[in-house]
């Protein structure tokens, strides 16, 4: 009798276990096949080579796929395909399930276009480039610069210089605002990384001031070996209260009025960006600085130079005194050698 009861209890428990297992399996199947909740119409993610499945799950969740990264990772792992996920840039769109998300990454189904933002570009030039792309949805076309920054969560922040110059891949039909969001996030990270490496004693009070200086360095020279020295000259001038006297800021202040020829009257016409008439840094960046210019601004070369002039070969000549500088100007700009 006891054995019979034990067998019945065991059978009941086994049946219950099978039922529970079936319910869990059904719930799991429902979860991986249901549409993923998204924070935006399209959530984009670039996966670098060597990124672990757990990190990928966390990255999707942080990017805007509103599910538990733990559950997403467990699905990757349970499927047996976690190690087959390919590096690349992907987009989660409305209606996509966890199953579809994994399949897209395993197949490397990117269907991407690219846009390139160049060092030294103004934000106006960036907007023109985005507008020219036939593969981007022009969501920002009717927006002002201020409205774009507000949409990026930075109301009141000037747009100039706030986007990192790089090549950005995206799924065709993506919003141009999403590309700007990625470029803005990249610049924030690059600027933060540079700021923590800054040399002690710099006359720069904030990362924003470093960004402004980096944008000037970017426009003043494209030569790798000169960036640190150019930054060093400007740092020296800031320390002693000497005007920066840099033409690119004046040109930026002229805007569309600049016809390609910088005249003496332009240097004498006061604007917030005229560093001949005003000491210190201009109020905003003047262009997109790249990584090298960001680092030059916060880790300038140690130099006593207060002047530099273009030599005509892509390099600059640096001088510690005005007399030495004038001789360099005569040699390289006026084509004569001073005695």
C-alpha positions as CSV (number, residue, x, y, z in Angstrom):
1,X,0.0,0.0,0.0
2,X,2.8,2.4,0.9
3,X,4.7,1.6,-2.2
4,X,1.6,2.2,-4.3
5,X,1.0,5.6,-2.7
6,X,4.7,6.5,-3.3
7,X,4.4,5.6,-6.9
8,X,1.3,7.7,-7.3
9,X,3.0,10.7,-5.6
10,X,6.0,10.3,-7.8
11,X,3.9,10.1,-11.0
12,X,2.0,13.2,-9.8
13,X,5.2,15.1,-9.2
14,X,6.6,14.1,-12.6
15,X,3.5,15.2,-14.3
16,X,3.6,18.5,-12.5
17,X,7.2,18.9,-13.5
18,X,6.4,18.2,-17.1
19,X,3.5,20.7,-17.0
20,X,5.6,23.4,-15.4
21,X,8.4,22.7,-17.8
22,X,6.0,23.0,-20.7
23,X,4.6,26.2,-19.4
24,X,8.1,27.7,-19.0
25,X,9.1,26.6,-22.5
26,X,5.9,28.1,-23.8
27,X,6.6,31.4,-21.9
28,X,10.1,31.4,-23.2
29,X,9.0,30.8,-26.8
30,X,6.5,33.6,-26.4
31,X,9.1,36.0,-25.1
32,X,11.7,35.4,-27.8
33,X,9.1,35.8,-30.6
34,X,7.2,38.8,-29.3
35,X,8.1,42.3,-30.7
36,X,10.8,44.0,-28.6
37,X,9.8,47.3,-27.0
38,X,12.0,50.1,-28.4
39,X,12.7,53.5,-26.9
40,X,12.7,55.0,-30.5
41,X,11.5,54.1,-33.9
42,X,14.9,52.6,-34.7
43,X,17.7,51.6,-32.2
44,X,21.2,51.3,-33.7
45,X,24.2,49.6,-32.3
46,X,27.7,49.0,-33.6
47,X,29.4,45.8,-32.3
48,X,33.2,45.9,-32.3
49,X,35.2,42.7,-32.9
50,X,35.8,40.8,-29.6
51,X,32.7,42.1,-27.8
52,X,31.2,39.4,-25.6
53,X,27.6,38.2,-25.9
54,X,26.9,39.5,-22.4
55,X,28.3,43.0,-23.3
56,X,26.2,43.0,-26.5
57,X,23.1,42.3,-24.6
58,X,23.9,45.2,-22.2
59,X,24.7,47.5,-25.1
60,X,21.4,46.8,-26.8
61,X,19.5,47.5,-23.6
62,X,21.5,50.7,-23.1
63,X,20.9,51.8,-26.7
64,X,17.2,51.6,-26.3
65,X,15.9,48.0,-26.6
66,X,13.8,48.1,-23.5
67,X,14.3,44.6,-22.1
68,X,16.4,43.1,-19.3
69,X,20.0,42.6,-20.6
70,X,20.1,39.5,-18.4
71,X,17.1,37.9,-20.3
72,X,18.5,39.0,-23.6
73,X,21.9,37.4,-22.8
74,X,20.3,34.2,-21.5
75,X,18.4,34.0,-24.9
76,X,21.7,34.4,-26.8
77,X,23.3,31.7,-24.6
78,X,20.4,29.3,-24.6
79,X,20.1,29.5,-28.4
80,X,23.6,28.0,-28.8
81,X,24.4,30.8,-31.3
82,X,25.9,33.4,-28.9
83,X,29.5,32.8,-30.2
84,X,28.4,33.2,-33.8
85,X,27.3,36.9,-33.4
86,X,29.3,38.9,-36.0
87,X,30.8,42.4,-35.5
88,X,29.1,45.1,-37.4
89,X,26.5,47.9,-37.2
90,X,22.9,46.9,-36.8
91,X,19.4,48.4,-36.4
92,X,16.5,47.1,-34.3
93,X,13.2,48.2,-35.9
94,X,9.6,48.1,-34.7
95,X,8.2,44.5,-34.8
96,X,11.6,42.9,-34.4
97,X,11.7,40.1,-31.8
98,X,14.6,38.8,-29.7
99,X,14.8,35.8,-32.1
100,X,15.0,38.2,-35.1
101,X,17.6,40.4,-33.4
102,X,19.9,37.4,-32.8
103,X,19.3,36.0,-36.3
104,X,20.3,39.4,-37.8
105,X,23.5,39.5,-35.8
106,X,24.4,35.9,-36.6
107,X,23.8,36.4,-40.3
108,X,25.6,39.7,-40.3
109,X,22.6,41.2,-42.0
110,X,23.5,44.8,-41.9
111,X,22.4,46.4,-45.1
112,X,24.3,49.6,-44.2
113,X,25.2,52.9,-45.8
114,X,27.8,55.2,-44.5
115,X,28.4,58.9,-44.0
116,X,31.7,60.5,-43.2
117,X,32.1,63.7,-41.0
118,X,35.5,65.4,-41.6
119,X,37.8,67.1,-39.1
120,X,37.5,70.9,-39.5
121,X,34.0,70.9,-40.8
122,X,31.4,73.4,-39.3
123,X,28.1,72.1,-38.2
124,X,26.5,73.8,-41.2
125,X,28.7,71.6,-43.4
126,X,27.8,68.5,-41.4
127,X,24.1,69.3,-42.0
128,X,24.7,69.7,-45.7
129,X,26.4,66.3,-45.8
130,X,23.6,64.5,-44.0
131,X,21.0,66.2,-46.2
132,X,22.9,64.9,-49.3
133,X,22.7,61.3,-48.2
134,X,19.9,59.4,-50.1
135,X,19.9,56.7,-47.4
136,X,19.1,59.0,-44.5
137,X,15.6,60.0,-43.4
138,X,15.8,63.9,-43.2
139,X,14.1,64.3,-39.8
140,X,16.2,67.4,-39.0
141,X,15.5,69.2,-42.3
142,X,13.0,71.6,-40.7
143,X,14.8,71.9,-37.4
144,X,17.0,74.7,-36.3
145,X,20.4,74.0,-34.7
146,X,18.9,74.8,-31.3
147,X,16.0,72.4,-31.9
148,X,18.4,69.6,-32.9
149,X,20.5,70.1,-29.7
150,X,17.2,70.0,-27.7
151,X,16.2,66.8,-29.4
152,X,19.6,65.4,-28.4
153,X,19.0,66.2,-24.8
154,X,21.3,69.3,-24.8
155,X,18.9,72.3,-24.8
156,X,20.8,75.6,-24.9
157,X,24.0,74.0,-25.9
158,X,25.6,75.4,-29.1
159,X,25.8,72.8,-31.8
160,X,29.2,73.9,-33.2
161,X,32.0,71.4,-32.6
162,X,29.9,69.0,-30.6
163,X,30.0,66.0,-33.0
164,X,33.0,63.7,-33.4
165,X,34.4,63.5,-37.0
166,X,34.3,59.9,-38.1
167,X,32.8,57.4,-40.5
168,X,29.3,56.4,-39.4
169,X,27.5,53.3,-40.8
170,X,23.7,53.0,-40.6
171,X,20.8,51.0,-41.9
172,X,19.2,52.6,-45.0
173,X,16.2,54.7,-44.0
174,X,17.7,55.6,-40.6
175,X,17.0,59.0,-39.2
176,X,19.7,61.7,-39.7
177,X,19.1,62.6,-36.0
178,X,20.3,59.1,-35.0
179,X,23.6,59.7,-36.8
180,X,24.0,63.0,-35.0
181,X,23.1,61.3,-31.7
182,X,25.9,58.8,-32.2
183,X,28.4,61.5,-33.3
184,X,27.4,63.7,-30.3
185,X,27.8,60.8,-27.9
186,X,31.2,60.0,-29.4
187,X,32.4,63.6,-29.0
188,X,31.3,63.6,-25.4
189,X,33.3,60.5,-24.7
190,X,36.4,61.6,-26.6
191,X,36.4,65.0,-24.9
192,X,36.0,63.3,-21.4
193,X,38.8,60.9,-22.2
194,X,41.1,63.8,-23.3
195,X,40.1,66.0,-20.3
196,X,41.3,63.4,-17.7
197,X,44.7,63.3,-19.5
198,X,45.2,67.1,-19.3
199,X,48.5,68.5,-18.2
200,X,48.6,70.3,-14.9
201,X,48.4,74.0,-14.7
202,X,46.6,74.7,-18.0
203,X,44.7,78.0,-18.3
204,X,41.6,76.0,-19.3
205,X,38.7,75.9,-16.8
206,X,36.5,73.2,-18.3
207,X,36.2,70.5,-21.0
208,X,34.2,73.0,-23.1
209,X,37.2,75.4,-23.1
210,X,39.4,72.5,-24.2
211,X,37.0,71.7,-27.0
212,X,37.1,75.4,-28.2
213,X,40.9,75.4,-28.2
214,X,41.0,72.0,-30.0
215,X,38.7,73.4,-32.7
216,X,41.1,76.3,-33.3
217,X,44.1,73.9,-33.4
218,X,42.2,71.8,-35.9
219,X,41.7,74.8,-38.3
220,X,45.2,76.2,-37.8
221,X,47.2,73.1,-38.9
222,X,46.7,69.7,-40.4
223,X,50.2,68.5,-39.7
224,X,50.6,66.0,-36.9
225,X,53.9,67.2,-35.7
226,X,52.8,70.9,-35.4
227,X,49.5,70.4,-33.5
228,X,51.1,70.2,-30.1
229,X,53.3,73.3,-30.8
230,X,50.3,75.3,-32.1
231,X,48.4,74.4,-29.0
232,X,51.4,75.4,-26.9
233,X,51.6,78.8,-28.5
234,X,47.9,79.4,-27.7
235,X,48.3,78.1,-24.2
236,X,51.2,80.5,-23.7
237,X,49.1,83.4,-24.9
238,X,46.2,82.5,-22.7
239,X,48.5,82.4,-19.7
240,X,49.8,86.0,-20.2
241,X,46.5,87.5,-21.4
242,X,47.8,88.0,-25.0
243,X,45.1,87.9,-27.7
244,X,45.1,84.6,-29.7
245,X,45.1,86.5,-33.0
246,X,44.1,83.5,-35.0
247,X,42.5,84.0,-38.5
248,X,40.2,81.0,-38.5
249,X,38.1,82.5,-35.6
250,X,37.8,85.7,-37.5
251,X,36.7,83.9,-40.6
252,X,34.2,81.9,-38.6
253,X,32.7,85.1,-37.2
254,X,32.3,86.6,-40.6
255,X,30.1,83.7,-41.6
256,X,28.7,83.9,-45.1
257,X,30.2,87.3,-45.5
258,X,33.6,85.8,-45.9
259,X,34.5,85.7,-49.6
260,X,37.8,83.8,-49.3
261,X,39.9,86.9,-48.9
262,X,40.7,88.0,-45.3
263,X,41.2,91.8,-45.3
264,X,42.7,94.1,-42.7
265,X,39.3,95.6,-42.1
266,X,38.0,92.2,-41.1
267,X,40.7,91.9,-38.5
268,X,39.7,95.2,-37.1
269,X,35.9,94.6,-37.1
270,X,34.9,93.4,-33.6
271,X,32.8,90.3,-33.3
272,X,32.6,87.7,-30.5
273,X,34.9,85.5,-32.6
274,X,37.5,88.2,-33.5
275,X,40.5,87.1,-31.4
276,X,42.5,90.1,-32.6
277,X,40.1,92.5,-30.9
278,X,39.2,90.3,-27.9
279,X,41.4,88.4,-25.5
280,X,40.7,84.8,-24.5
281,X,38.9,82.0,-26.2
282,X,35.9,82.6,-28.5
283,X,32.4,81.7,-27.1
284,X,32.0,78.4,-28.9
285,X,34.1,76.0,-31.0
286,X,34.5,76.9,-34.6
287,X,34.7,73.4,-36.2
288,X,34.8,69.7,-35.5
289,X,38.2,68.8,-33.8
290,X,39.5,65.3,-34.3
291,X,41.2,63.1,-31.6
292,X,44.7,64.5,-32.3
293,X,43.6,68.1,-31.8
294,X,41.7,67.3,-28.6
295,X,44.8,65.7,-27.2
296,X,47.0,68.6,-28.4
297,X,44.7,71.1,-26.6
298,X,45.0,69.3,-23.2
299,X,48.6,68.1,-23.6
300,X,50.3,70.8,-25.6
301,X,54.0,70.7,-26.4
302,X,56.3,72.5,-23.9
303,X,57.5,75.6,-25.8
304,X,58.3,79.2,-25.2
305,X,57.0,80.2,-28.6
306,X,54.4,82.9,-28.8
307,X,54.1,83.1,-32.6
308,X,53.9,80.9,-35.6
309,X,53.6,81.4,-39.4
310,X,52.8,79.0,-42.2
311,X,55.9,78.0,-44.2
312,X,54.0,77.1,-47.3
313,X,54.8,73.4,-47.2
314,X,52.2,72.4,-44.7
315,X,54.4,73.1,-41.7
316,X,54.7,76.2,-39.5
317,X,57.7,78.2,-38.2
318,X,57.6,79.0,-34.5
319,X,59.1,82.0,-32.8
320,X,59.6,83.2,-29.3
321,X,59.9,87.0,-30.0
322,X,58.1,89.4,-32.3
323,X,61.3,90.3,-34.1
324,X,62.0,86.6,-34.9
325,X,58.4,86.2,-36.0
326,X,58.6,89.2,-38.4
327,X,61.7,87.7,-40.0
328,X,59.8,84.4,-40.4
329,X,56.9,86.2,-42.0
330,X,59.3,88.0,-44.4
331,X,60.9,84.7,-45.3
332,X,57.8,82.5,-45.7
333,X,55.0,84.9,-46.6
334,X,56.7,87.8,-48.3
335,X,59.4,85.8,-50.1
336,X,62.4,87.8,-48.8
337,X,65.0,87.4,-46.2
338,X,65.3,90.1,-43.5
339,X,68.8,91.1,-42.4
